[in-house]
Amino acid sequence: MSTVMARAGILRDSVSMRAMDPWQRSLAVTLRIADISIVLLAGFASYALRFDGDLPDEHVEFLALTLGVLFAVQCLTIAGCYNERSIDRLSSQLPQAVVGWSAALGCTLATLFLLKQIDPLSRMWIATWFVLVLVGLLAVRCTGKQLIIRARASGALLRRVAIVREQGMSLERILDGIEANPSLTPVAEMEVDFTDPEQVDAVIREVPRVGQIEQLVLVCNPAHTVALSRIVEALRQFPIEVSLVSGVLAKELPVIGMRAIGSLPATVLVERPLDGPVSTLKDAFDRLVALGLLVLLAPLMLLVALAIKLDSPGPVLFRQMRVGFDRKRIEVLKFRTMRHELCDAPGAVTVTQATRDDHRVTAVGRILRRTSLDELPQLLNVLKGEMSLVGPRPHAVAHNDHYAALIDGYLGRHRVKPGITGWAQVNGCRGETITVDDMRRRIALDLQYIDNWSLGLDLKILLRTPLVGLVNEKAY
């Protein structure tokens, strides 16, 4: 291997990349909504300025406002104001906004002229409207640019990328093609021989170790189907998108879709689940609901804590190391349901699953486990950002290692945060896993959830949990 992992500073100072990132799509939608609001509010404000605080009350004035908004949407779009590749470039956004709004108002006035409705309108109102909208459009873009710069300085709105290229292929070709777009940051680079299995293994081994890699860009001949298939299969278990900059692919390789990486077309072979703004949306939803539930259920949780203290000696909470997002270990909280002296240690090498009529379970603990009330302290894990309300259930470290060696695709469940409840749980997969097939069904449902995530699916699972998941004969 001629080049091992190299940090971004070695590649090129402050090089960043990625076009058509999910964040850029969200920024484009947000900017469009802001522009429509500016056109409408500026129309009312300019009228109030012209007529001493009065608001439009004639149908011709509302017609002008309606046409202004409709033409603004179209003309600003045609001018390129919502082009995802230039959404955060002031050098193009500012002139595009001027051209787009000028064309929109011109179309509005031309339409009113053809309808013979232009004479009743105040020329001063139209001129003031034009100026206020222009100031608003430019101000939003300048303010937005500053917010984006600050966000990226803090590490947000960026995607960390590793580049793996075939020997003989120039790195400069990739960097030159993507340098103009500042939403991706390359942090590592590797040059390999894709015909050498040992070097392919090094890619599989080293890329996840770099830490927080969100996208792997492969630059090689697509004829290396064996090597590419191995990389895809191995990295499918990590929260990493895999893209290939190349020509026509062999049919053996999976194709999720196409993505532009700067000026270069790329084929997406592995998709990163819950990518970009949807991840933030899910996280915000989780934390808001978790906070609300903690407030709402605080009296119940205090009663449970009191019952545990009265029932048996020991702490109220049980802490256990489990495996979370991207295989990182987290300390998961539960109400203690077993006798303290018989509980597994938080970081135990071997963990014994609870069985039916388990002698370790206390009287209160049996009720808590039966109703899943012992899981309520995990709302604190959600608030800390370690867990989600809905997702694959986190397993103890010992169980994770055991089943990862037995079940293909098992580790793919760590591509998202673990959850308090999940698709597997509301479909009856709870309690002890007696056979490997029991766990296989659970993992299959977890992976199905990850591949088909939506906020609607989360809501469906949350609504089904009290009806199906809380009280279950397999919970003991």
Number of C-alpha atoms within 10 A of each C-alpha: 13 8 10 14 17 16 14 19 12 10 16 14 8 12 20 23 25 26 24 18 23 15 19 23 19 15 19 20 13 12 19 18 12 15 23 18 15 19 25 16 17 22 27 19 18 22 22 15 15 17 12 8 12 12 16 16 8 10 10 16 20 14 13 21 22 16 19 22 22 15 20 25 21 14 22 22 16 14 19 19 28 24 16 19 23 19 23 25 16 15 9 14 21 18 14 20 25 19 17 24 26 18 18 23 23 14 17 22 18 13 15 18 12 9 9 10 16 18 10 10 14 14 12 13 19 18 12 19 25 19 14 18 25 21 14 18 22 17 13 15 22 17 11 17 16 13 12 17 16 13 13 15 11 10 12 13 20 21 23 21 27 26 22 22 23 17 17 10 13 12 18 12 10 20 19 14 16 22 21 18 22 22 26 23 22 26 24 22 23 23 22 22 17 23 13 11 13 13 17 20 15 14 22 17 14 14 23 18 10 15 11 15 21 19 23 24 22 22 21 21 18 18 14 13 17 16 18 21 15 15 20 19 13 17 21 20 19 22 26 24 21 24 27 25 21 16 13 10 16 12 8 10 14 14 16 13 12 13 18 18 25 24 16 16 16 21 23 21 22 25 18 20 18 20 17 18 17 17 13 12 12 17 19 14 14 22 21 12 16 21 15 13 13 17 11 11 12 13 11 13 18 11 11 20 17 12 15 24 15 11 14 18 11 15 14 18 16 21 18 21 19 22 24 26 19 20 20 10 16 19 18 26 19 19 24 27 23 23 18 18 10 10 16 17 15 16 15 14 11 13 16 12 14 17 16 13 9 12 11 17 22 18 15 18 25 19 17 23 23 17 18 22 18 22 17 21 18 22 27 17 21 25 20 11 14 20 28 27 27 23 26 30 26 24 17 26 22 17 17 16 14 12 17 13 11 12 14 12 17 21 21 21 28 24 22 24 24 25 22 22 24 26 29 23 24 21 15 15 21 20 18 16 16 10 8 12 11 13 19 18 12 24 24 15 20 23 22 14 20 20 13 10 15 14 12 9 14 20 13 13 23 19 13 18 18 13 11 14 24 20 17 19 12 15 22 21
